[in-house]
Amino acid sequence: MTTQLAAVPRISLRGGARERGRRYGEAAVDRIAISLACYGEMFAVCGLGWQQAEARAAPFETVIERAFPEALEEIHGIAEGAGVSFGALLALNVRTELLPPNYLALVAAMAGGEKTGERHANECTSFAISRSGPAQASAGAPGAAAGAPEPVWLAQNWDWLGVQRDALVLLEVEPQAGPRYLTLTEAGMLAKIGLNEQGLGVTLNILRSVDDGEHLGMPVHILLRALLSCASVEEALTFARAQPHYTASSNVMMADAQGAIASIEHSPRGVRVLRPEAGRLWHTNHFLDAEQSPFDANLAGNLSTRERLAAARDLLGADADPMSFADVVGVLSNRRDGFDSICRFPDPSAPAAARIETVASVIMNLATREIWVAPAQPSVSEYARHCFAKPVTAGAAASVAVPAT
């Protein structure tokens, strides 16, 4: 049984960076207010008022200016369009770097109850599926035609606080230079989960390291925006590796239309790259790289990351057989581990401010440049299909200037 929910609003933006940002701010002003209120409450739990959050966010401006200056113009424009300060929008876009590694455990400990700070939930399951070989029909994909290229799937359940469901937007962006892209994100933020017209897609799993916060470095949501200007997995890896430091840890899974798949596990210790086995790769919220895992700050007491990883491994299997759209939905809808499943529902025994759930689910077929978005748990809501408003032109130029190391 499915639940009828309002579709995520789609906002089309084109032109220069500041102009695009201004139009974004104007179109999403109410949803940006939701984002600011949500993260204002989170910062307050950590002892940060908005002025303090903005002060801590300010040094990231120089990092972004060096690595991807267009992002700063976009943030300035969003702030102007929404009628809020640049500092507030910058803090929103670096909220991962501002929140402490133990945020959810901190909330649980403060609220007490059945789940204390020694046990906490975490969020997000991502996976990618590709199979090399001759092009074949897209088995089971909605709208697939005979002779269509074999799908390259990249999918994620984005698990977070349910209040942010009302802050979601789907941006279709046409920059003056570089590829167009579609991204599902929180209103006011530049990017999160998405793909570009070159067929490169990205997803995000938050990780936490004991070293988080030791360096001033690239914010992960700015990284995602920059990667959507890359043409391929290898170009995206080059950009990610070129960044001198990362402040907070995350995993960015990516795939491209040619079937390449990789995951970037980054932390203040550097970047490690995971590659698929038999055309499959999956990730949750703990480090898989052997060099990074001893410094994981997220495993102690985590209620779900191992369970979700094991479920993804079991459901995706070890063979290289192609998967249909329905197969992918089935993985994302799996509820075998109750409140700790891939498809997450809020646990009423947890404090309200720490009830993690699947806020939205995203499936991308990079071979055909299509993205499907479900605005809630995929087991009870329907996916809406999106593609680029204008036909994709092969060979559209990308424009990321990779800084010298």
N, C-alpha and C positions, 0 to 999 in steps of 0.2 A: 504494500500500500504506500503510495507516495503522498507527500504533503505539498500543497500548493503554496509557494512562497513568492514574494515579489522578486523579479529578476534583478540581478546586479545591473545598475545603470551603466551604459556604455557611453563614454565621452570621447569624441573625435577631436584631435588637436593637430594643428599644422603651423608651419612658419618658424620664425626664430625662437630661440630658447626662452627668452623672457616673455615674448608674446604668447607662446604655448602655455607657459606657466600661469600667466594672468588669466587666460581663458579657462584653464583647469580650476584655478581658485574660485572664479566666478561660478562655474558650473557645479562645483562640489562644495560650496560654502557650508551647507548644513551638515554634510558628512565629515568635513574637516573639523567642524566643531565637536562632533562625536569623538573623533580620534584624539583631539586635544584634551577633552574631558577624561577619556579613558586613561591616557598616559599621564595626565596630571595626577589622577588618583594613584597610579602605580608609583610615580615618583614620590608622592607623599608617603606611601608605605615605607619607602626607603629613606625617608627623612629629607627629601629634596622638594623644595618649592619650585615653582616655574622659574623664578629668577636664578636660583641656584642651578637648575637644569640647563638654562640657557648659558650661564657662565661656564659650566663644564663642557657644553657643546661647542663653544666659540673656538677653541683651538683646532677643531676639526676643519674649520674653514680653510686653513692653509694647506691641509692635507688634500682636500678636495680640489683646491685651486691648482695644485701641482699635478694631480692624477687625472682629473676629468673636469675641467673648469666649466663646461657647459652645464653641469649639474647645479652649480651655484646660481647661474642665471635663471635656471628653471625654478629653483627654490625661491629666489627673489620674486619672480613673477607670480608664483602660487600665493605667496604672502600678500602681495599687492592685490591680487584678485579676490582673496578671501577676507581682506581687511584685517589681517593679523600681523604681528611683527615677524621680521626675518628670523630673529633669534628663536622664536617659538617653533617656526617651521624647520629650522636647522636642528633643534633639539628633537623634534618628532622624527626626522630622517636619520638621526643617530641614536634612537632610543635603545637599540640593542646594546650599544656601547656604553650607555648611561646606566642601564639597569644592572644590578649586581648579579654574579653567577648564580647565587642562591635565592633569587627573588621569590620563586614559588614556594620554596621551603620556608622562607621568611614569613610569607603571608600565612602559611599553614600553622607555623609555630605561634604567631601572634594571635591567631583566632582560636587555637586549641582544638578540641574536639577529637574525633576518631582518628583523623590523619594529622599527626604532629609534624613538626619541622624535620623529623628524621625520615619521614616517608612523603614523597611528593610525586605528582604526575608531571609528565613533560609532553612534548608535542611534535607532530609531523612525521609522516611516512612518505617517502618518495621512491620511485623506481623507474627504470628505463629498460626498454626491450627493443632489440634490433636483431636482424638476421641478414648476414651478407649473402649475396647470390643474385640470380636474375630477378628483375622486377616481376612481381606477381600481383594479382588482384588483391585489394585490401579486404581480407577476410572478415566480414561481419561489421565493418565500420559503417556507420550511418551514411547513406549517400554514396557508398563506394561503387564505382563503375568497373566493369570488366576491363582489365588491362591497366588499371590504376597502379601506381607504384606500391610495393609492399610497405606497410606502415612502419614507421619508427615511432614508438610510443614513449612519451615522457609524462609521468603522472605524479600527482601529490594530493594527499589529504592535508590541508592546512589546519592544524589544531591550535587553538588559542582560546581567548576569553570570548564567550558568546556575544557580548555587547558589541564587539567589533564587526559582527555580521552586518550591522546597519551602517557601517562606515566603508564598506567595500565599494570599489569602482573598477570597471574594466576600461582601461585607456587604450585607444587606438591612436598612435602618434606617428606623424609624418614629419621628421626633422628636415631642415633645409639641406643637410648633408647626412649621409648614412642611411641605413635601411629603416623602413617602417617597422613598428613593433606593436604587439598587443600584450598588455600585462594586467593581471589581476593584482590589485594592491589596496592598501588602506589609504583612505582619502587623505591627501596632503603629502603622501610619500611618493617618491619618484617611480619605484618599481618593486616588484616582488617576483611572482611566478609568471612566466610568459615566453613568447617566441617572437622572432623577427622574420621578415620576408625572405631572408637568406635560408631560413630553415633551422636556425639555432634556437634552442630552447633552454630555459634555466628553471630550477626549483631550489628551495631552501630548507635546510634542517638546522635548527639552532643547536650548537654544541657549547660546552662550557669547559674551560681549562683552568687549572690553578694559577696559571700565568696571566689570565685575562686582566686587562687594565694596566699592564706594566709598560706598554708602549703606546704612543700616539700613532695611530695607523689608519688604514683604509676602512671606513664604515661599510658593513656588509650590504646595506641597501643601496648605497652609492655604487658599490661593486656590481650589483645586479643590473643597475641602470647602464653602467659602462659595458658590461658583457653583452647586453642587447644591441650594442652597436658593432659587435664582432660578427665575422662571416662564418666562422666554423668553430668547432671544439678546440682545435689546435691554436687558433688565433686567441680564443678566450683564455686558454691555459697560459699563453705567452703574457697576456696582460696581467693575469692574476699573479703570476710568478714575479713580475717586474715590480710589484709593490714592495717597498722596503719593510713595512710592518703592518700587522693587523692588531687592533686593540682587543677585539672579542673574537671568540671562536665560532665557526659555523662550517657547515658542509653545503657546498653548492653543486648539485648534480646537473649535468648538461648533456645534451645530445644534439646531433644535427641531421639534416636531411640525407646525408650520405651514409648514415648509420653509425657514425662515431659516437662513443659514449665515454664519459669520464666523470669522476667526482673530485672536487677540490675540498679537502679537509684543511682549513687554515686556522692558525692560532698565532699568538705572539711568538711561537717558536718557528713559524714558517709555514710553507705550503707543502702538503703531501697529496699525491694524485692516486686515486683508486681507479682501476680499469675493470671492465665487465668480464664475467665468465660465461661462455656460451651465449653471448649476446644479451646478458641480463646483469643488472646492477641494482641493488636496493640499499636503503639507508634509513636510519631512524635518528636517535639523538645521543649517540655516544660514538667516540672515536673508534674506527676500525683499523686504522694504520697502527702497526706495532710500535713505532717510535713515538706516536702521540698518545696512545692509550694509557701509559702510566701516569699521565698528567691530567686525566679526565676528572673534572669536578662534578660530573653529572650522574655518575653511576650509583654512588652510595645512596641507598633508599629510593632509587627511581622505580616507580611502580610499573612502567610499561615499555621502556625503550627496548629491552631485550626480548620481551614477548612479541612486540610488533615486528622486530627484525626477524625473529624465528617464523612468525606467521607469513611474512612476505617471502621469505626463502622457500617455505613449504608450498605456498600457493603459486609462486612463479615457476618453481621446478628447476631442474638442472639441464634440461634438454633445450635444443634450439628451435623447437617447433614454433611457428608463428602463433600469435595470440590475436583474438578478435577484440573488437570494441567491447562486446559483452563480457569477455574474459577479464579485461582490464577493470571494468566496472565491478565485476565480482570480487576482485582482489581488494579494491578500495572500499567495498561494502562489507567486508568480513567483520564479524562480531564475535569470534570464537572465544575471546578472552574477556568478555564482559566490558566493564568500564575501561579496561586497559587494551582494548582492541584497536585494530587499524582504523575502523570506523568508530569514532569516539562519541559517546554521549556523556553529558555532565554527571558526575558522581555526587548525589545529594549529601553524602556524608562528609564531603570536603567543604572547607570554607568557601563562601560564595565568590570571593575574589580570587580563588585558585581553582575554580571548576573548569578544567580544560575540556574542550569538545571540538569536534570537527566543524569549523566555521564555514568552510567551503571546500569543494573538491574540484580538481582540475585535471583534465586529460588533454594532451596535445598529440596530434599526428604530425610530425615534423616533415614527413614526405609530402604532405598535401597542405601544410601551413594552416591547419585547423586547430581550434581550441574549444573545448567543451567545459562549461562551468556549471556546477551544481551549487546553489546558494545555501547549502546546509549538508547534513550527513547524506552521503550518496545512497544509503539503504532506504531512505524515506523521501528523497527529493529527486527531481528530474534535472538532467543536464540540458543546458542551452548551447547550441552550436554557434560559433563565431568564426568568421574568416575576414580577410582584408576586404575593405569596401571596393577597392579597385583590384583587378587581376594582378597577381605577382609577376613581375618581370624578372626573368632569370638574369643573374649576373649583376644585380643592383649593387652599387658600390657601398662598402662599409667604411667607417672613418673613425677608428680609434688610434690615436697617436700613443704608442707604447713608449713610456719614458725610458731613458737610458738608466741602467742599473749601475 
